[in-house]
């Protein structure tokens, strides 16, 4: 024997329980698969014992008619009458009959007269318990109407006769000596009218016997009908949201099939004709075993290929055959043949259900023990009902009586199992939350370290830049002055001019290290305030043009600093090399719609660019490098007698200029 160890989500979610641990200790040498089977069988036996020992106890004594002091009927006569009236019954010829009595086959009104004798009238009256397989009936005692329920007209009749009737006959309607109970009955659709002998006796004894019986037939079925309806709603939600959709759909069909069965017996004013009600009978009673087989196949988690489709198609064929027989053949032949089809259908599906369930238990390692035990009870009930239909041994309808309770237990077991899974998911969520918090702390620590590394790298880059600028700028100027002084080639005026140039260079370096603000507008404002005095002190006129009050893009601080340094370099070159007397700085707005940024231009009126391209010096190379680092463009243009340095900035989100 082999077992499948992975049977879908339910099996994968199964965890060892106390029973597994106990069996492992009691049977240490037994293979795990056999221990699982033994544990399943023990759970099934436990659930079976609880069910048959509490809810359904056929071996335990119950209410019995043996305790009733029954009053015998002295005469039983029956007649077919033309109308459901006392006058029509009085005009009919009644014949002696034996109960139970069966009338066939066309729709009919029947009159049943039961005579009995009383030596004296009991003070509390008598009790009458009657159950006839007819559509409806009325009861009179000694010519006085005692009970009527609904309509009696054929074609418009109600179906109160399907329910057991318990009546109290008041002492005022009785008399010493001869008495008569007169029942008028109507039957349509079902070809057979079965009249059973009523039970007549003292009211207290009839009430004590009938109360539990009537509760099962009436109140219990009503409660069961609502219960299965609500479970069906729950299953319908599962059919929409669950990944086990087929099982949920079959559960919906099963539950609402039982709801329809309960309504069939309890709905007294069903808007159907007799033949319509007969059609519903075969449909509902044939649907329940089909839904059971489809449900158990889906519940296993590994359905037999195409079995559920075959069951659905076969059910449709069964409906067509039964409805065709009862509507296409004369009665009672149509009903009898449909009954044979229904019996064989129920037996075949019941045995298939039991076989499918047994095979699943034998071939599969099933962890859902409570649900398995409940389904095994349904399997036993199905077998008992099948034996009863074939051999007439058991007319108790075990499945129909027990299934609502079992379906409710199945739903509760399913919810309980999923609550455990939910609790596991909550624990898993807490674990993942803790791991996430730990990971976030690690990432924060890494971020701090990375930020510190970037900061130190920026400092290091800035130190190297300052050292490079000192070496290439003031350093080379000072070395040149030193050598010229030692050779006596530098006049005091040239030394003074050289030192002034070094001082200006150092001031520009200090400015570039100072804060220039977080926006381009504030940086340009700082640049203007610092450069204008120096330009004018050098003998140049200074002009700043910002006619449009341009909206400037929002650049990061490093980009702003590079722009600041390019402008410094351009002004320094103009002061040193232009030989002019005028410096102009112009800001032109960009066009965000066209994807262009603003343009900054530094102009002088000097001698222009040198004829030799390499003579421009390191200043121009520095400016180009800085422009490339911020994705800007740098152009040098000769404009008449002078040079223009144009810095085209990249486009970005614009903000009003701070100038």
C-alpha positions in Angstrom: 0.0 0.0 0.0 1.3 3.5 -0.9 0.3 6.9 0.2 0.5 10.3 -1.4 2.2 12.6 1.0 1.3 15.9 -0.7 -2.4 16.2 -1.3 -2.9 19.8 -1.9 -3.2 22.9 0.4 -4.9 21.0 3.2 -2.4 18.3 3.4 0.5 20.7 3.0 -0.8 22.8 5.9 -1.2 19.8 8.2 0.9 19.7 11.3 1.6 16.8 13.6 -1.0 16.7 16.5 -1.3 15.0 19.8 -2.8 11.9 18.3 0.2 11.5 16.0 2.5 11.9 19.0 0.6 9.3 21.0 0.6 6.8 18.2 4.3 7.3 17.6 4.9 6.5 21.3 2.5 3.5 21.3 3.6 2.1 17.9 7.3 3.1 17.6 8.1 0.6 14.8 5.1 1.3 12.6 5.7 3.3 9.4 4.3 6.8 9.5 1.9 6.1 6.7 0.3 3.3 8.7 0.2 5.4 11.8 -1.6 8.1 9.9 -4.2 5.5 8.6 -4.7 4.2 12.2 -5.2 7.7 13.5 -7.7 8.5 10.8 -9.7 5.3 11.6 -9.7 6.1 15.3 -11.0 9.6 14.6 -13.7 8.2 12.3 -14.8 5.7 15.0 -14.9 8.4 17.6 -17.0 10.7 15.4 -19.3 7.8 14.4 -19.8 6.8 18.0 -20.7 10.4 19.1 -23.1 10.7 16.2 -25.0 7.4 16.6 -24.9 7.6 20.3 -26.4 11.1 20.6 -28.2 12.5 17.5 -29.3 9.2 15.9 -29.7 6.2 18.2 -31.7 3.5 16.5 -31.0 0.9 19.2 -32.1 3.2 22.0 -35.8 3.2 23.2 -37.9 6.2 22.0 -41.5 7.3 22.0 -43.7 4.3 21.3 -47.4 3.9 20.5 -47.4 0.9 22.8 -47.9 3.3 25.7 -51.0 4.7 24.2 -54.4 3.3 25.2 -55.6 3.2 21.6 -59.3 3.3 20.8 -60.1 0.8 18.1 -62.2 1.7 15.1 -65.4 -0.3 14.8 -65.9 0.6 11.1 -63.8 1.9 8.3 -65.5 2.9 5.0 -64.1 4.8 1.9 -65.8 6.4 -1.0 -64.7 8.5 -4.0 -66.8 11.7 -4.1 -67.4 14.4 -6.6 -66.7 17.5 -4.4 -64.9 18.1 -1.2 -68.1 18.8 0.8 -70.1 17.0 3.5 -73.1 16.9 1.2 -71.2 15.2 -1.6 -69.8 12.6 0.9 -73.3 12.0 2.3 -74.6 11.2 -1.2 -71.8 8.8 -2.0 -71.9 5.1 -1.4 -69.1 4.1 1.1 -67.6 0.6 1.1 -65.8 -1.2 3.8 -62.0 -0.9 3.5 -58.8 -1.9 5.4 -56.2 0.7 6.4 -53.7 1.3 5.0 -55.7 1.9 1.8 -54.3 3.0 -1.6 -56.4 4.7 -4.3 -55.2 5.1 -7.9 -54.8 6.7 -10.3 -56.6 9.9 -11.6 -57.0 13.0 -9.4 -59.8 12.4 -6.9 -61.7 13.5 -3.8 -62.0 10.7 -1.1 -64.2 10.3 1.9 -63.0 8.3 4.9 -65.4 7.4 7.7 -64.0 6.0 10.9 -66.5 4.7 13.6 -65.6 4.1 17.2 -67.5 3.6 20.5 -67.0 5.3 23.9 -68.4 3.9 27.1 -68.1 7.5 28.5 -66.6 10.8 27.3 -63.2 11.6 28.8 -63.1 15.0 30.5 -60.0 16.1 28.6 -61.3 14.8 25.3 -59.3 12.6 22.9 -56.3 13.0 20.7 -56.0 12.1 17.1 -52.8 11.6 15.2 -53.2 11.3 11.4 -50.9 11.1 8.5 -52.0 10.4 4.9 -50.1 10.6 1.7 -52.5 13.1 0.1 -52.4 16.8 -0.8 -54.8 18.1 1.8 -57.7 17.0 4.0 -60.3 18.1 6.5 -61.5 16.4 9.6 -65.0 16.4 11.2 -66.1 14.7 14.4 -69.8 13.7 14.7 -70.7 16.1 11.9 -68.8 19.1 13.3 -65.8 20.5 11.3 -62.7 20.1 13.6 -59.8 21.0 11.2 -59.3 22.5 7.8 -56.0 23.7 6.3 -56.0 25.6 3.1 -57.8 24.9 -0.2 -59.3 21.6 -1.3 -60.1 22.3 -4.9 -58.2 20.1 -7.4 -55.8 22.3 -9.4 -55.7 24.9 -6.6 -55.3 22.7 -3.6 -52.7 23.3 -1.0 -50.4 20.6 0.4 -51.0 20.6 4.1 -51.6 16.8 3.9 -47.9 16.2 3.6 -47.5 17.1 7.2 -48.5 14.9 10.2 -51.6 16.2 11.9 -52.3 16.0 15.7 -55.7 17.2 16.8 -57.4 17.5 20.2 -61.0 16.4 20.0 -62.9 18.4 22.7 -65.2 16.5 25.0 -68.1 18.6 23.7 -67.9 17.0 20.3 -68.0 13.5 21.7 -70.8 11.4 23.0 -71.2 8.1 24.9 -71.7 5.2 22.5 -71.1 5.5 18.7 -69.0 8.3 17.3 -67.6 9.0 13.9 -64.5 10.8 12.5 -65.0 11.9 8.9 -62.1 12.9 6.7 -62.4 14.4 3.2 -59.2 14.1 1.2 -57.9 15.5 -2.1 -55.0 14.2 -4.2 -53.6 15.4 -7.6 -50.3 14.8 -9.4 -49.0 11.8 -7.4 -51.1 8.9 -8.7 -51.4 7.1 -5.4 -53.4 8.3 -2.4 -52.2 6.3 0.6 -54.6 6.4 3.6 -53.0 5.2 6.9 -54.8 4.3 10.1 -54.9 7.2 12.5 -54.0 6.8 16.2 -56.9 7.6 18.5 -56.5 7.7 22.3 -56.4 9.9 25.4 -55.2 13.4 24.6 -52.3 13.4 27.2 -50.9 10.1 25.8 -51.2 11.3 22.2 -49.6 14.6 22.9 -46.6 13.0 24.8 -46.0 10.6 21.9 -46.6 13.1 19.0 -44.6 16.1 20.3 -41.1 14.7 19.6 -42.3 13.1 16.4 -43.8 16.3 15.1 -40.8 18.4 16.2 -38.5 16.2 14.0 -40.9 16.4 11.0 -41.8 20.0 11.3 -39.5 22.3 13.5 -36.3 20.3 12.9 -36.8 20.3 9.2 -37.5 24.0 9.2 -34.4 24.7 11.3 -32.4 22.4 9.0 -33.7 24.1 5.9 -32.6 27.5 7.1 -29.3 26.1 8.3 -28.5 24.5 5.0 -29.6 27.7 3.2 -27.1 29.8 5.3 -24.3 27.3 4.8 -25.1 27.5 1.1 -24.6 31.3 1.3 -21.3 30.8 3.0 -20.3 28.3 0.4 -21.3 30.7 -2.4 -18.9 33.3 -0.9 -16.2 30.6 -0.9 -17.1 29.8 -4.6 -16.3 33.4 -5.5 -13.2 34.0 -3.3 -11.7 30.6 -2.6 -9.2 28.7 -4.7 -11.2 25.5 -3.9 -14.0 26.7 -6.2 -15.3 23.4 -7.4 -15.8 22.0 -3.9 -17.6 25.2 -2.9 -19.9 25.0 -5.9 -20.8 21.4 -5.1 -21.4 22.4 -1.5 -23.8 25.2 -2.6 -25.7 22.7 -4.7 -25.8 20.2 -1.8 -26.9 22.7 0.8 -29.6 24.3 -1.3 -30.8 20.9 -2.4 -31.5 20.1 1.2 -33.2 23.5 1.6 -35.5 22.7 -1.4 -36.2 19.3 0.2 -37.3 21.0 3.5 -39.4 23.5 1.6 -41.1 20.7 -0.3 -42.4 19.2 2.9 -43.1 22.5 4.8 -44.2 25.1 2.2 -48.0 24.7 2.5 -49.0 27.0 -0.4 -46.4 26.2 -3.0 -47.4 27.8 -6.4 -47.3 24.5 -8.3 -49.8 22.1 -9.8 -49.8 18.5 -8.6 -47.7 17.5 -11.6 -45.3 20.4 -11.0 -44.9 19.3 -7.4 -44.2 15.8 -8.5 -41.5 17.1 -10.9 -39.9 19.0 -8.0 -39.9 15.8 -5.9 -37.8 13.8 -8.4 -35.5 16.7 -9.2 -34.7 17.5 -5.5 -34.4 13.9 -4.4 -32.1 13.1 -7.3 -30.0 16.2 -7.0 -28.8 15.5 -3.4 -26.9 12.2 -4.0 -25.3 13.7 -7.2 -24.1 16.7 -5.2 -22.8 14.5 -2.5 -20.6 12.5 -5.0 -19.4 15.7 -6.7 -18.6 17.3 -3.3 -16.6 14.4 -1.9 -14.6 14.1 -5.1 -13.7 17.8 -4.9 -13.1 17.6 -1.1 -10.4 15.0 -1.5 -8.1 17.5 -3.2 -7.2 15.1 -6.0 -10.4 14.6 -7.9 -10.7 11.7 -10.4 -10.3 13.1 -13.9 -13.7 14.1 -15.5 -15.7 12.4 -12.7 -17.4 15.6 -11.7 -18.2 16.5 -15.3 -19.7 13.0 -15.7 -21.8 13.4 -12.6 -23.1 16.8 -13.8 -24.0 15.3 -17.3 -25.6 12.2 -15.8 -27.7 14.4 -13.4 -29.0 16.3 -16.4 -29.9 13.0 -18.1 -31.6 11.8 -15.0 -33.7 14.9 -14.8 -34.7 14.6 -18.5 -35.6 10.9 -18.1 -37.7 11.3 -14.9 -39.5 14.4 -16.2 -40.1 12.7 -19.6 -41.6 9.7 -17.9 -44.0 11.4 -15.5 -45.2 13.9 -18.2 -45.1 11.5 -21.2 -46.7 8.3 -19.9 -50.1 7.8 -18.3 -50.4 7.4 -14.6 -49.5 5.4 -12.7 -47.1 3.9 -15.2 -45.1 7.2 -15.6 -44.7 7.6 -11.9 -43.8 3.9 -11.3 -41.1 4.0 -13.9 -39.7 7.3 -12.7 -39.6 5.8 -9.2 -37.6 2.9 -10.4 -35.1 5.3 -12.1 -34.9 7.4 -9.0 -34.3 4.4 -6.8 -31.6 3.0 -9.0 -30.0 6.4 -9.4 -29.9 7.0 -5.6 -28.5 3.5 -4.9 -25.8 3.8 -7.6 -24.7 7.3 -6.5 -24.9 6.3 -2.8 -22.6 3.3 -3.4 -20.3 5.4 -5.6 -20.1 8.0 -2.9 -19.2 5.4 -0.2 -16.6 3.8 -2.6 -15.0 7.1 -3.4 -14.8 8.0 0.2 -13.4 4.6 1.2 -10.8 4.7 -1.6 -9.7 8.2 -0.5 -9.2 7.0 3.1 -7.2 4.0 1.9 -5.0 5.6 -0.7 -4.4 9.0 0.9 -2.8 10.3 4.0 -5.6 12.5 5.1 -5.0 15.1 7.9 -8.5 16.5 8.1 -9.7 13.9 10.5 -12.8 15.7 11.9 -14.1 16.4 8.4 -13.3 12.8 7.3 -15.3 11.4 10.3 -18.3 13.6 9.4 -18.2 12.5 5.8 -17.9 8.9 6.9 -21.2 9.3 8.8 -22.8 10.5 5.6 -21.3 7.5 3.8 -22.9 5.1 6.4 -26.3 6.9 6.1 -26.1 6.6 2.3 -25.5 2.9 2.5 -28.4 2.5 5.0 -30.7 4.4 2.7 -29.6 2.4 -0.3 -30.3 -0.9 1.5 -33.7 0.4 2.6 -34.7 1.3 -0.9 -33.5 -2.0 -2.3 -34.7 -4.4 0.4 -37.3 -2.3 2.2 -35.4 -2.7 5.5 -35.0 1.0 6.3 -37.5 3.7 5.4 -35.9 6.2 7.8 -34.2 8.5 5.2 -31.0 8.7 7.3 -29.2 11.1 4.9 -32.0 13.5 4.7 -32.5 13.6 8.4 -28.8 13.7 9.4 -27.2 15.7 6.6 -28.1 19.2 7.9 -26.4 18.6 11.2 -23.4 17.1 9.4 -23.2 19.9 7.0 -23.2 22.4 9.8 -20.5 20.4 11.6 -18.5 20.3 8.3 -18.7 24.1 8.0 -17.6 24.6 11.6 -14.7 22.2 11.1 -13.7 24.1 7.9 -13.9 27.4 9.7 -11.9 26.0 12.7 -9.2 24.7 10.4 -9.0 28.0 8.6 -8.9 29.8 11.9 -5.8 27.8 12.7 -4.3 28.7 9.4 -5.2 32.3 10.1 -3.5 32.1 13.5 -0.5 30.7 11.8 -0.5 33.5 9.2 -0.8 36.0 12.1 2.3 34.5 13.8 4.1 34.5 10.4 3.1 38.1 10.0 4.6 39.0 13.4 7.7 37.1 12.5 8.0 38.9 9.2 7.4 42.2 10.8 10.2 41.6 13.3 12.5 40.6 10.5 11.5 43.6 8.5 12.2 45.9 11.4 15.6 44.3 11.9 16.3 44.7 8.2 15.3 48.3 8.3 17.6 49.0 11.2 20.4 47.3 9.3 19.6 49.4 6.2 19.5 52.6 8.3 23.0 51.7 9.7 24.3 51.0 6.2 22.8 54.3 4.9 24.5 56.2 7.7 27.8 54.6 6.9 27.3 55.3 3.2 26.4 58.9 3.9 29.5 59.3 6.0 31.6 57.7 3.3 30.2 60.1 0.7 30.7 63.0 3.0 34.4 62.0 3.5 34.8 61.4 -0.2 33.4 64.9 -0.9 35.8 66.4 1.6 38.7 64.5 0.1 37.7 65.6 -3.4 37.4 69.2 -2.2 40.9 69.0 -0.6 42.4 67.7 -3.8 40.7 70.4 -5.8 42.0 73.1 -3.4 45.5 71.6 -3.6 45.3 71.5 -7.4 44.0 75.1 -7.6 46.7 76.3 -5.1 49.4 74.5 -7.1 48.2 75.7 -10.6 47.1 79.2 -9.5 48.7 81.1 -6.6 51.5 78.5 -6.3 52.7 78.9 -9.8 52.3 82.7 -9.7 54.4 82.9 -6.4 57.1 80.6 -7.8 57.3 82.8 -11.0 57.6 86.0 -8.9 60.3 84.3 -6.7 62.4 83.3 -9.7 62.0 86.6 -11.4 63.0 88.4 -8.1 66.1 86.3 -7.7 67.3 87.0 -11.2 66.5 90.7 -10.8 64.1 90.6 -13.8 61.0 91.8 -11.8 60.4 95.4 -11.1 58.6 96.4 -7.9 55.6 97.2 -10.0 55.5 93.8 -11.6 55.9 92.2 -8.2 53.0 94.2 -6.8 50.8 93.3 -9.7 51.7 89.6 -9.3 51.0 89.6 -5.6 47.6 91.4 -6.3 46.8 88.6 -8.8 47.7 86.0 -6.2 45.5 87.7 -3.6 42.6 87.9 -6.1 43.0 84.2 -6.9 43.0 83.2 -3.2 39.9 85.3 -2.6 38.1 83.5 -5.5 39.1 80.1 -3.9 37.7 81.2 -0.6 34.5 82.3 -2.2 34.1 79.0 -3.9 34.5 77.2 -0.6 31.9 79.4 1.1 28.2 78.6 1.0 26.5 79.9 -2.2 23.0 78.9 -1.1 20.8 76.0 -1.9 19.3 77.5 -5.1 20.7 79.0 -8.3 18.9 82.3 -7.7 20.5 82.8 -4.2 23.9 81.7 -5.6 23.7 84.3 -8.4 22.7 87.0 -5.8 25.7 86.1 -3.7 27.9 86.1 -6.8 26.8 89.5 -7.9 27.2 91.1 -4.4 30.8 89.7 -4.1 32.1 90.2 -7.7 30.7 93.7 -8.4 33.1 95.5 -6.0 36.1 93.5 -7.2 35.3 94.2 -10.8 34.9 97.9 -10.3 38.1 98.0 -8.0 40.0 96.6 -11.0 38.9 99.5 -13.1 36.2 97.7 -15.1 32.6 98.9 -15.4 30.1 96.2 -14.3 26.7 95.5 -15.8 24.1 92.8 -14.7 21.2 92.0 -17.0 18.2 90.0 -15.9 15.4 91.7 -17.8 12.8 88.9 -17.7 13.1 88.0 -13.9 13.5 84.5 -15.2 12.1 81.4 -13.5 15.1 79.3 -12.6 15.3 75.5 -12.4 15.7 73.8 -9.1 19.3 72.4 -9.2 21.0 70.4 -6.5 23.7 72.1 -4.4 26.6 70.5 -6.2 25.3 71.7 -9.6 24.8 75.2 -8.2 28.4 75.2 -6.9 29.8 74.2 -10.3 27.8 77.0 -12.0 29.2 79.4 -9.4 32.8 78.3 -10.1 32.4 78.5 -13.9 31.2 82.1 -13.5 34.1 82.9 -11.2 36.6 81.4 -13.7 35.0 83.4 -16.6 35.2 86.7 -14.7 38.8 86.0 -13.6 39.9 85.3 -17.1 38.2 88.6 -18.3 39.9 90.5 -15.6 43.4 89.0 -16.3 43.4 88.6 -20.1 40.8 90.6 -21.8 42.5 94.0 -21.7 39.1 95.7 -21.8 37.2 98.0 -19.4 33.7 96.6 -19.3 32.3 93.2 -18.0 28.6 92.3 -18.5 26.8 89.3 -17.0 23.4 88.4 -18.6 20.8 85.8 -17.6 18.5 84.6 -20.3 15.4 82.5 -19.3 15.0 79.0 -20.6 11.9 77.4 -22.3 10.6 74.4 -20.2 8.2 73.5 -23.0 11.0 73.1 -25.5 13.2 71.4 -22.9 15.9 74.1 -22.7 17.4 75.7 -19.6 18.5 79.2 -18.9 21.8 80.6 -20.4 24.4 82.7 -18.4 26.7 84.9 -20.5 29.9 86.7 -19.3 31.0 89.4 -21.8 34.0 91.7 -22.0 35.0 94.4 -24.5 38.6 93.3 -24.7 40.9 91.9 -27.4 39.0 88.7 -28.0 40.2 85.1 -28.1 43.9 84.4 -29.0 44.7 83.2 -32.5 46.3 80.0 -31.3 43.7 77.7 -29.7 46.1 76.3 -27.1 46.8 79.8 -25.8 43.5 79.9 -24.0 45.2 78.3 -20.9 44.0 76.0 -18.2 41.1 78.3 -17.2 39.0 77.4 -20.2 39.8 73.6 -19.7 38.6 73.9 -16.1 35.4 75.6 -17.2 34.6 73.0 -19.8 35.2 70.2 -17.3 32.9 71.7 -14.8 30.2 72.3 -17.4 30.3 68.7 -18.6 30.0 67.5 -15.0 26.6 69.1 -14.7 25.4 68.3 -18.3 25.7 71.9 -19.3 27.2 73.4 -22.5 30.0 76.0 -22.7 30.7 78.1 -25.8 33.3 80.9 -26.3 32.2 83.5 -28.9 34.1 86.5 -30.2 31.6 89.4 -30.5 33.4 92.3 -32.3 35.9 93.7 -29.9 35.4 91.3 -27.0 34.7 87.7 -25.8 31.5 86.1 -24.6 31.4 82.9 -22.4 28.0 81.3 -22.8 27.0 78.6 -20.2 23.8 76.7 -21.3 22.3 75.0 -18.3 20.1 71.9 -18.4 16.3 72.1 -18.1 14.5 71.3 -14.9 11.6 72.2 -12.6 11.4 76.0 -12.5 11.0 78.4 -9.6 10.9 82.2 -9.5 14.3 83.9 -9.7 15.7 85.2 -6.4 17.4 88.1 -8.2 
